């Protein structure tokens, strides 16, 4: 069973994502800010991370950069979730090291499919 860490500060979105991933067979853990996400990555050892761009403290871009700088998490699949859909927002996220970028509102099914696809690519 793949493990997914969800770093999202909006409780409604966090709950929706956790529910959909859980129903799809993933083991999940949720945190509401970037500092908690860094600690949870070390403790939970996820196979993938979903990261909201705008979070208190360490934002999603900074979190992504930190995960890429750390050898143990450098190849960890990261899906960035954001309400910002402008090309420059996407470019910033990809430059920080995310593997995929999903704009809110999003289809929960699309989210699950993207996570599954990234996990298959990493294992290939």
SULWOFEN-V179177 format. One record per residue. RES is the residue in one letter. PHI is phi in whole degrees, 0 to 359 (* if undefined). PSI is psi in degrees with one decimal (* if undefined). OMEGA is omega in degrees with one decimal (none if undefined). Layout:
((RES/PHI/PSI/OMEGA) (RES/PHI/PSI/OMEGA))
This chain:
((X/*/124.5/180.0) (X/285/146.4/-179.2) (X/253/132.8/-179.2) (X/233/127.5/174.1) (X/266/130.5/179.4) (X/249/114.0/177.2) (X/253/96.9/-174.3) (X/213/126.8/-177.2) (X/271/-12.0/176.9) (X/275/114.7/-175.3) (X/299/-34.3/-179.6) (X/292/-44.7/179.0) (X/292/-41.0/178.3) (X/302/-46.1/-179.1) (X/296/-43.3/179.0) (X/299/-47.8/-178.5) (X/296/-44.8/179.4) (X/298/-43.4/179.5) (X/298/-49.9/-176.0) (X/294/-42.1/178.0) (X/294/-41.9/178.4) (X/299/-42.9/178.4) (X/293/-21.5/-180.0) (X/266/6.6/173.7) (X/96/7.3/178.8) (X/271/147.1/168.5) (X/272/130.3/-173.2) (X/234/158.0/172.3) (X/216/141.2/-178.9) (X/238/144.3/173.3) (X/223/162.1/-174.0) (X/249/2.1/177.9) (X/206/167.6/-175.1) (X/294/-38.5/179.0) (X/296/-42.7/177.3) (X/295/-34.6/178.9) (X/296/-43.2/178.6) (X/299/-44.1/178.5) (X/295/-41.2/-177.8) (X/292/-34.2/178.0) (X/300/-41.3/-179.8) (X/291/-37.7/-175.7) (X/277/-45.3/-173.0) (X/274/-26.3/-178.7) (X/51/63.7/-177.3) (X/288/159.3/174.1) (X/271/-18.5/178.1) (X/204/158.3/179.6) (X/229/134.4/171.9) (X/254/126.0/-172.0) (X/232/124.8/172.1) (X/284/138.4/-179.6) (X/294/-47.4/-176.3) (X/260/106.2/176.7) (X/224/157.5/176.8) (X/294/150.6/178.8) (X/72/-118.9/177.7) (X/284/117.3/-179.9) (X/280/174.6/-175.8) (X/298/-36.2/178.9) (X/294/-47.4/178.7) (X/297/-40.1/178.2) (X/299/-46.0/179.7) (X/300/-45.9/178.9) (X/300/-42.8/-179.7) (X/295/-42.1/178.3) (X/297/-37.2/179.3) (X/288/-29.9/179.7) (X/286/-24.6/-175.6) (X/271/121.4/-175.7) (X/307/-39.5/-177.3) (X/294/-30.1/-176.3) (X/247/6.6/-174.4) (X/301/-30.3/-177.9) (X/254/7.0/-179.9) (X/297/125.3/179.1) (X/297/130.1/-178.4) (X/234/124.8/173.1) (X/251/120.0/178.3) (X/271/134.8/178.5) (X/242/130.1/-177.1) (X/207/152.4/172.1) (X/279/-11.6/-178.9) (X/269/119.7/-177.4) (X/246/8.9/-179.0) (X/291/150.2/179.6) (X/306/-40.0/-179.1) (X/293/-29.7/175.8) (X/292/-43.3/177.5) (X/297/-44.4/-179.3) (X/300/-41.9/178.9) (X/298/-43.3/-179.9) (X/294/-44.7/179.1) (X/293/-36.7/177.3) (X/295/-30.5/177.8) (X/285/-17.9/175.6) (X/117/8.2/179.4) (X/290/157.0/-179.3) (X/263/-24.0/-179.8) (X/207/159.1/-175.7) (X/222/123.9/-176.2) (X/238/128.5/-177.4) (X/266/132.8/175.3) (X/283/143.9/-9.0) (X/288/148.6/-177.8) (X/231/162.5/176.1) (X/280/125.4/176.8) (X/303/-34.8/178.1) (X/296/-42.2/178.6) (X/298/-41.1/178.3) (X/301/-49.8/-179.9) (X/299/-43.8/180.0) (X/298/-39.9/179.5) (X/293/-41.5/177.8) (X/296/-45.3/179.0) (X/300/-42.8/-179.7) (X/298/-45.5/179.3) (X/297/-39.3/179.1) (X/294/-37.5/176.5) (X/295/-42.6/-179.3) (X/297/-39.3/-178.9) (X/292/-39.3/-178.0) (X/282/-16.5/-177.6) (X/286/*/none))
